Amino acid sequence: MPRLRPIPGSTLTKILCNQFGFSKVRQRGSHVTLCRDKSYITVPVGEIQVGLLNRILRDCEISREEFLKYYS
């Protein structure tokens, strides 16, 4: 299984919005809030390390393999 790498927050936001059905609700400072159905996710705009990326993917209920299809 390929390993996750650090990713810019803007890239993660684009992937979540374009591929997984999230929509941007608001941006306040250096954080963007995304919404899908009734779940809200806050993503920092700066670089996201692997631990935080794992946590965001788990909160979004997206598997690592499914995410890596769009980010490789």
Backbone as numpy.savetxt, mean C-alpha at the origin, in Angstrom:
# Nx Ny Nz CAx CAy CAz Cx Cy Cz
10.00 -18.01 -2.87 9.15 -16.85 -2.87 10.05 -15.61 -2.87
9.81 -14.66 -3.79 10.63 -13.46 -3.81 10.42 -12.62 -2.55
11.44 -11.90 -2.18 11.38 -11.07 -0.98 10.85 -9.69 -1.31
10.20 -9.09 -0.35 9.77 -7.71 -0.50 10.96 -6.79 -0.33
10.90 -5.64 -0.98 11.94 -4.63 -0.86 11.27 -3.33 -0.41
12.05 -2.39 0.13 11.46 -1.08 0.44 10.87 -0.45 -0.82
9.80 0.31 -0.63 9.05 0.86 -1.76 8.66 2.30 -1.43
8.69 3.20 -2.40 8.20 4.55 -2.14 6.70 4.54 -1.86
6.27 5.37 -0.95 4.85 5.42 -0.60 3.96 5.81 -1.76
4.45 6.68 -2.63 3.64 7.09 -3.79 3.41 5.91 -4.73
4.39 5.04 -4.89 4.23 3.85 -5.73 3.23 2.88 -5.10
3.33 2.69 -3.80 2.37 1.81 -3.12 0.95 2.36 -3.24
0.79 3.65 -3.11 -0.53 4.28 -3.24 -1.09 4.03 -4.64
-0.28 4.20 -5.67 -0.74 3.98 -7.04 -1.15 2.52 -7.26
-0.36 1.58 -6.74 -0.68 0.16 -6.91 -1.99 -0.17 -6.19
-2.15 0.31 -4.97 -3.38 0.02 -4.22 -4.60 0.63 -4.90
-4.46 1.83 -5.44 -5.60 2.49 -6.09 -5.92 1.86 -7.45
-4.91 1.62 -8.27 -5.15 1.13 -9.62 -5.45 -0.36 -9.70
-4.87 -1.17 -8.82 -5.00 -2.62 -8.95 -5.92 -3.26 -7.92
-6.10 -2.64 -6.76 -6.83 -3.29 -5.68 -8.08 -2.54 -5.25
-8.48 -1.52 -5.99 -9.77 -0.88 -5.75 -9.83 0.12 -4.63
-8.70 0.60 -4.14 -8.72 1.64 -3.12 -8.90 2.99 -3.77
-9.42 3.95 -3.04 -9.52 5.31 -3.53 -8.93 6.26 -2.49
-8.34 7.32 -2.98 -7.69 8.29 -2.11 -8.77 9.17 -1.47
-8.80 9.19 -0.14 -9.79 9.97 0.58 -9.24 11.36 0.88
-8.01 11.40 1.42 -7.40 12.68 1.75 -5.91 12.51 1.94
-5.21 13.64 1.91 -3.80 13.66 2.23 -3.59 14.78 3.23
-2.92 14.43 4.32 -2.65 15.41 5.35 -1.17 15.30 5.69
-0.42 16.32 5.31 1.02 16.29 5.53 1.66 15.22 4.68
2.39 14.33 5.30 3.11 13.30 4.56 2.43 11.94 4.62
1.12 11.91 4.86 0.38 10.65 4.91 -0.87 10.75 4.03
-1.16 9.66 3.33 -2.33 9.56 2.47 -3.27 8.53 3.08
-4.56 8.84 3.12 -5.55 7.91 3.62 -6.31 7.34 2.43
-6.35 6.01 2.36 -7.04 5.30 1.29 -8.22 4.54 1.87
-9.24 4.34 1.04 -10.45 3.65 1.50 -10.89 2.64 0.46
-11.34 1.47 0.94 -11.98 0.45 0.10 -13.08 -0.16 0.94
-14.28 -0.15 0.43 -15.45 -0.59 1.18 -15.51 0.20 2.48
-15.31 -0.42 3.62 -15.34 0.31 4.88 -14.04 0.21 5.63
-12.95 -0.11 4.92 -11.65 -0.19 5.57 -10.80 0.99 5.12
-10.13 1.60 6.08 -9.27 2.75 5.83 -7.83 2.37 6.11
-6.91 2.79 5.24 -5.49 2.52 5.37 -4.76 3.85 5.24
-3.81 4.10 6.12 -2.98 5.30 6.04 -1.59 4.89 5.58
-1.12 5.54 4.51 0.16 5.21 3.90 1.06 6.44 3.94
2.27 6.32 4.49 3.19 7.45 4.45 3.71 7.67 3.02
4.00 8.91 2.67 4.45 9.23 1.32 5.92 8.86 1.12
6.73 8.91 2.16 8.15 8.58 2.06 8.39 7.10 1.83
9.64 6.69 1.95 9.98 5.29 1.72 9.39 4.39 2.81
8.82 3.27 2.39 8.20 2.32 3.31 9.11 1.10 3.41
9.54 0.80 4.62 10.40 -0.36 4.85 9.56 -1.64 4.82
10.23 -2.76 4.80 9.59 -4.06 4.61 8.60 -4.40 5.73
8.94 -4.10 6.97 8.05 -4.42 8.09 6.72 -3.69 7.99
6.77 -2.40 7.69 5.54 -1.62 7.54 4.77 -2.07 6.32
5.46 -2.41 5.25 4.80 -2.88 4.03 4.04 -4.18 4.31
4.65 -5.10 5.06 3.96 -6.33 5.44 2.69 -6.03 6.23
2.79 -5.09 7.16 1.64 -4.71 7.99 0.52 -4.10 7.15
0.86 -3.22 6.21 -0.14 -2.60 5.33 -0.81 -3.65 4.47
-0.03 -4.57 3.91 -0.62 -5.62 3.07 -1.54 -6.53 3.88
-1.15 -6.85 5.10 -2.00 -7.67 5.96 -3.30 -6.93 6.30
-3.21 -5.64 6.60 -4.41 -4.86 6.90 -5.35 -4.76 5.69
-4.75 -4.72 4.49 -5.54 -4.65 3.25 -6.04 -6.01 2.80
-5.58 -7.07 3.47 -5.91 -8.44 3.11 -5.45 -8.78 1.69
-4.19 -8.39 1.40 -3.56 -8.68 0.12 -2.37 -9.59 0.40
-2.28 -10.68 -0.35 -1.16 -11.61 -0.15 0.11 -11.03 -0.78
1.23 -11.50 -0.29 2.53 -11.05 -0.80 2.67 -11.39 -2.29
2.27 -12.60 -2.67 2.38 -13.02 -4.06 1.52 -12.15 -4.98
0.31 -11.84 -4.53 -0.58 -11.01 -5.33 -0.01 -9.60 -5.50
0.57 -9.06 -4.44 1.17 -7.73 -4.52 2.38 -7.72 -5.44
3.21 -8.77 -5.37 4.43 -8.81 -6.17 4.15 -8.97 -7.66
2.94 -9.40 -8.04 2.59 -9.44 -9.45 2.63 -8.04 -10.07
2.28 -7.04 -9.28 2.22 -5.67 -9.77 3.45 -4.86 -9.44
4.29 -5.35 -8.53 5.50 -4.63 -8.16 6.68 -5.59 -8.20
7.38 -5.61 -9.30 8.57 -6.46 -9.41 9.62 -5.74 -10.22
